[in-house]
Amino acid sequence: MEKGICEKCKGKGFLVFSKGNFTTAKICKKCYVACDKCGGDGIIYSKSERGYTYADKCECTMFERRIMLFNMAMIPAQFSSATLEDFQITHHTQEEARTNSQKFVDSYPFKKRGLMFMGPVGIGKTHLAVGIIKKLTLEKGYRCKFVDFFHILSSIKEGYSERKSEKKIIEPFVKVPVLVIDELGKGRNNEWEANILDQIISRRYVNTNELTTIITTNYTTRSESTLSCTRTKMNINRLVSTKEKTYEEEILRETLQDRVGDRIFSRLAEMCNMIEMGGKDFRMWKHKEDEV
């Protein structure tokens, strides 16, 4: 990299932007120059005292590898600019959550216990999870994967038509060193969905020394904080506000444990540090600012 700060990449050497449904990164051509050690080949040759020639990877290949790892993480396009540094704080629990996120990054891979961000919509749970895997891929060079639980289910359903087994389809989610599962607990919560989740969590649970799981969920461990209507005219589950008194006789207070079951919840509690968050809904806050 040339010295000085590039106005395009701000001296980072790469650019991050949205491409289709995902966030991608590429090397900044303006400030990237061929390595003077390997001439851009990525290989350094050296000779031993006995005259044998050895080939080693040049340090510059690590930079390109980290760009590749970032692109493989499949971060949603709407979070292309999300970082731990720009996380907005409106509540003390959000500040604690960001501090714990940075501590996790600093201690990884020596401490592999994951994180579970819990709380209402729009308070930055996914933002923090994305900020973590951005740092782990681009700054530390570790393999990560972001996935909405619905995406796993959709992949499996598509795989059925291609005659792929569930085990083969979920394998990438089981083996990746750092997996982010976004919006855990959302869905129909039927037996099939529970079985898929159990397969992923159980297989990662038995390899907690090697695998780390990060969770975001709108559900918490406290029944008074998450309410779901279970007896609507259409007989479907949906979240309702605690202020909606018209649903007072119809609501059932559900916790994350209620949604995922005792077995999965117990394992998640052992795999992750649980962080409950509060604060303003950033999306509603931004919408109101745009209207002014």
C-alpha positions as CSV (number, residue, x, y, z in Angstrom):
1,M,0.0,0.0,0.0
2,E,1.2,3.5,-0.8
3,K,1.6,5.8,2.2
4,G,-0.9,8.5,2.8
5,I,-4.6,8.4,3.0
6,C,-6.7,7.7,-0.1
7,E,-9.9,9.7,-0.3
8,K,-11.7,6.7,-1.7
9,C,-10.9,3.9,0.8
10,K,-9.7,6.2,3.6
11,G,-6.4,4.4,3.8
12,K,-7.9,0.9,4.3
13,G,-6.9,-0.4,1.0
14,F,-10.3,-1.8,0.1
15,L,-13.8,-0.5,-0.7
16,V,-17.1,-1.9,0.7
17,F,-20.3,-1.5,-1.2
18,S,-23.7,-3.1,-1.9
19,K,-24.0,-5.5,-4.8
20,G,-27.3,-7.1,-5.4
21,N,-28.6,-8.6,-2.1
22,F,-25.2,-8.7,-0.4
23,T,-22.3,-6.5,0.8
24,T,-19.1,-7.0,-1.1
25,A,-15.5,-5.7,-0.9
26,K,-12.8,-5.1,-3.5
27,I,-9.2,-3.9,-3.4
28,C,-8.9,-0.1,-4.0
29,K,-7.0,0.2,-7.3
30,K,-6.1,3.7,-6.6
31,C,-3.8,3.0,-3.7
32,Y,-3.0,-0.7,-4.2
33,V,0.4,-1.4,-5.8
34,A,2.2,-4.6,-6.6
35,C,4.1,-5.9,-3.7
36,D,7.9,-5.1,-3.9
37,K,8.7,-8.4,-2.2
38,C,7.0,-10.8,-4.6
39,G,6.3,-8.5,-7.6
40,G,2.6,-9.3,-7.3
41,D,3.0,-13.1,-7.8
42,G,2.2,-13.8,-4.1
43,I,5.2,-16.3,-3.8
44,I,8.6,-15.6,-2.3
45,Y,11.4,-18.0,-3.2
46,S,14.4,-18.5,-0.9
47,K,17.4,-20.8,-0.8
48,S,18.7,-22.8,2.1
49,E,22.3,-23.2,3.0
50,R,22.3,-26.5,1.2
51,G,21.1,-24.9,-2.0
52,Y,17.5,-26.1,-1.9
53,T,14.8,-23.7,-3.2
54,Y,11.7,-23.1,-1.0
55,A,8.5,-21.3,-2.0
56,D,6.5,-19.5,0.6
57,K,3.3,-17.3,0.4
58,C,4.0,-13.6,0.6
59,E,2.4,-11.6,3.3
60,C,0.5,-9.6,0.7
61,T,-1.7,-12.6,-0.1
62,M,-3.2,-12.3,3.4
63,F,-4.8,-9.0,2.4
64,E,-6.4,-10.5,-0.7
65,R,-7.5,-13.6,1.4
66,R,-9.3,-11.3,3.9
67,I,-11.2,-9.6,1.1
68,M,-12.3,-13.0,-0.1
69,L,-13.4,-14.1,3.4
70,F,-15.4,-11.0,3.8
71,N,-17.3,-11.6,0.5
72,M,-17.9,-15.2,1.5
73,A,-19.6,-14.0,4.7
74,M,-22.8,-13.1,2.7
75,I,-23.6,-9.9,4.7
76,P,-26.9,-8.4,3.6
77,A,-26.7,-5.3,1.4
78,Q,-28.5,-3.0,3.8
79,F,-25.6,-3.4,6.3
80,S,-22.8,-2.5,3.9
81,S,-21.9,0.5,6.0
82,A,-22.5,-1.0,9.5
83,T,-19.5,-1.0,11.8
84,L,-18.9,-1.2,15.5
85,E,-17.4,2.2,15.5
86,D,-20.5,3.9,13.9
87,F,-23.1,2.1,16.1
88,Q,-25.5,4.7,17.5
89,I,-26.3,4.6,21.2
90,T,-29.6,5.7,22.8
91,H,-29.6,3.4,25.8
92,H,-27.0,2.2,28.3
93,T,-27.6,-1.4,27.3
94,Q,-26.6,-0.6,23.7
95,E,-23.3,0.8,25.0
96,E,-22.7,-2.4,27.0
97,A,-23.5,-4.5,24.0
98,R,-21.0,-2.6,21.8
99,T,-18.3,-2.9,24.4
100,N,-18.9,-6.7,24.7
101,S,-18.8,-6.9,20.9
102,Q,-15.4,-5.3,20.7
103,K,-14.1,-7.4,23.6
104,F,-15.3,-10.5,21.7
105,V,-13.4,-9.4,18.6
106,D,-10.2,-8.7,20.6
107,S,-10.3,-12.0,22.4
108,Y,-11.2,-14.2,19.4
109,P,-10.0,-17.0,18.8
110,F,-8.7,-17.5,22.3
111,K,-12.2,-17.1,23.8
112,K,-14.7,-18.8,21.5
113,R,-17.9,-18.4,23.5
114,G,-20.5,-16.6,21.3
115,L,-22.9,-13.8,21.9
116,M,-26.7,-13.6,21.8
117,F,-28.2,-10.1,21.2
118,M,-31.8,-10.0,22.5
119,G,-34.4,-7.3,22.4
120,P,-37.1,-5.4,20.3
121,V,-36.8,-4.6,16.7
122,G,-34.7,-1.7,15.4
123,I,-32.2,-1.4,18.3
124,G,-29.1,-2.5,16.4
125,K,-28.7,-6.2,17.2
126,T,-27.9,-7.2,13.6
127,H,-25.7,-4.1,13.2
128,L,-23.5,-5.3,16.0
129,A,-23.4,-8.9,14.7
130,V,-22.3,-7.6,11.2
131,G,-19.8,-5.2,12.8
132,I,-18.2,-8.2,14.5
133,I,-17.8,-10.4,11.4
134,K,-16.5,-7.5,9.4
135,K,-13.7,-7.1,11.9
136,L,-13.1,-10.9,12.1
137,T,-12.8,-11.2,8.3
138,L,-11.1,-8.0,7.2
139,E,-8.9,-7.4,10.2
140,K,-8.1,-10.8,11.6
141,G,-8.6,-13.1,8.7
142,Y,-11.2,-15.6,10.1
143,R,-14.0,-17.3,8.2
144,C,-17.5,-16.2,9.1
145,K,-21.0,-16.6,7.7
146,F,-24.1,-14.5,8.1
147,V,-27.5,-16.2,7.6
148,D,-31.1,-15.4,8.3
149,F,-32.8,-18.5,9.6
150,F,-35.4,-18.2,6.9
151,H,-32.6,-18.4,4.3
152,I,-31.5,-21.8,5.7
153,L,-35.1,-23.1,5.4
154,S,-35.4,-21.7,1.9
155,S,-32.1,-23.4,0.9
156,I,-33.2,-26.7,2.2
157,K,-36.6,-26.5,0.3
158,E,-34.8,-25.6,-2.9
159,G,-32.4,-28.5,-2.3
160,Y,-35.3,-30.9,-2.1
161,S,-36.0,-30.3,-5.8
162,E,-32.4,-31.0,-6.6
163,R,-32.5,-34.2,-4.5
164,K,-30.0,-32.9,-2.0
165,S,-30.1,-34.1,1.6
166,E,-30.8,-31.8,4.5
167,K,-27.4,-32.8,6.0
168,K,-25.5,-31.8,2.9
169,I,-27.3,-28.4,2.7
170,I,-26.8,-27.4,6.3
171,E,-23.1,-28.6,6.3
172,P,-21.7,-25.1,5.5
173,F,-23.7,-23.6,8.4
174,V,-22.5,-26.4,10.7
175,K,-18.8,-26.2,10.0
176,V,-18.1,-22.5,9.5
177,P,-15.9,-21.2,12.4
178,V,-18.1,-18.2,13.2
179,L,-21.8,-18.3,12.3
180,V,-24.3,-15.5,12.7
181,I,-28.0,-16.6,12.9
182,D,-30.2,-13.6,12.5
183,E,-33.7,-13.3,13.9
184,L,-33.8,-16.6,15.8
185,G,-37.3,-17.6,16.9
186,K,-39.0,-15.9,14.0
187,G,-41.2,-18.1,11.9
188,R,-44.0,-20.7,12.1
189,N,-42.1,-22.6,14.8
190,N,-43.4,-25.9,13.5
191,E,-41.8,-29.3,14.0
192,W,-39.8,-29.3,10.8
193,E,-38.2,-25.9,11.5
194,A,-37.4,-26.9,15.0
195,N,-35.7,-30.1,13.7
196,I,-33.5,-28.1,11.3
197,L,-32.5,-25.7,14.1
198,D,-31.8,-28.6,16.4
199,Q,-29.4,-30.2,13.8
200,I,-27.4,-27.0,13.4
201,I,-27.2,-26.0,17.1
202,S,-26.5,-29.6,18.3
203,R,-23.7,-30.2,15.9
204,R,-22.1,-26.8,16.7
205,Y,-22.6,-27.4,20.4
206,V,-20.5,-30.6,20.4
207,N,-17.7,-28.6,18.7
208,T,-17.7,-25.4,20.9
209,N,-13.9,-25.5,21.2
210,E,-13.7,-24.9,17.5
211,L,-17.0,-23.2,16.5
212,T,-18.6,-19.9,17.6
213,T,-22.2,-18.9,17.2
214,I,-23.6,-15.4,17.3
215,I,-27.4,-15.0,17.6
216,T,-29.8,-12.1,17.2
217,T,-33.4,-12.5,18.3
218,N,-36.5,-10.3,19.1
219,Y,-37.3,-12.7,22.0
220,T,-35.8,-12.6,25.4
221,T,-35.7,-14.7,28.5
222,R,-38.3,-12.5,30.2
223,S,-41.9,-13.3,29.4
224,E,-43.2,-9.8,29.9
225,S,-40.8,-8.4,27.2
226,T,-42.1,-10.4,24.2
227,L,-45.7,-10.9,23.4
228,S,-47.3,-12.9,20.6
229,C,-50.8,-13.2,19.5
230,T,-51.8,-16.9,19.2
231,R,-55.6,-16.8,18.7
232,T,-56.2,-14.4,15.8
233,K,-59.0,-15.0,13.3
234,M,-56.3,-16.2,10.8
235,N,-54.8,-18.5,13.5
236,I,-51.2,-17.3,12.9
237,N,-48.4,-16.1,15.2
238,R,-47.5,-12.5,15.1
239,L,-45.8,-10.0,17.5
240,V,-48.0,-7.4,19.1
241,S,-47.2,-4.4,21.2
242,T,-47.6,-4.5,24.9
243,K,-49.7,-1.3,24.5
244,E,-52.3,-2.9,22.4
245,K,-54.9,-3.6,25.0
246,T,-57.4,-4.9,22.5
247,Y,-55.3,-8.1,22.4
248,E,-55.0,-8.4,26.1
249,E,-57.1,-11.5,26.3
250,E,-55.6,-13.1,23.3
251,I,-51.9,-12.8,23.9
252,L,-49.5,-15.4,25.2
253,R,-46.2,-14.2,26.7
254,E,-43.5,-16.2,25.0
255,T,-39.8,-16.3,25.8
256,L,-37.0,-17.5,23.6
257,Q,-37.1,-20.7,25.5
258,D,-40.8,-21.1,24.5
259,R,-39.9,-20.5,20.8
260,V,-36.9,-22.8,20.4
261,G,-37.6,-25.4,23.1
262,D,-35.8,-26.4,26.3
263,R,-33.1,-28.5,24.6
264,I,-31.9,-25.8,22.1
265,F,-32.2,-23.0,24.6
266,S,-30.1,-24.9,27.2
267,R,-27.4,-25.4,24.6
268,L,-27.5,-21.8,23.4
269,A,-27.2,-20.6,27.0
270,E,-24.0,-22.6,27.4
271,M,-22.6,-21.5,23.9
272,C,-23.4,-17.8,24.1
273,N,-23.2,-14.9,26.5
274,M,-26.8,-13.4,26.5
275,I,-27.0,-9.6,26.1
276,E,-30.4,-8.0,26.4
277,M,-30.7,-4.6,24.7
278,G,-33.1,-1.7,24.8
279,G,-33.3,1.7,23.2
280,K,-35.0,3.5,20.3
281,D,-36.1,1.9,17.1
282,F,-33.4,3.2,14.7
283,R,-35.5,2.6,11.6
284,M,-38.5,4.5,13.0
285,W,-36.2,7.2,14.3
286,K,-34.5,7.6,10.8
287,H,-37.9,7.6,9.1
288,K,-39.1,10.5,11.3
289,E,-35.8,12.4,10.6
290,D,-36.3,11.9,6.9
291,E,-39.8,13.4,7.1
292,V,-38.6,16.6,8.8
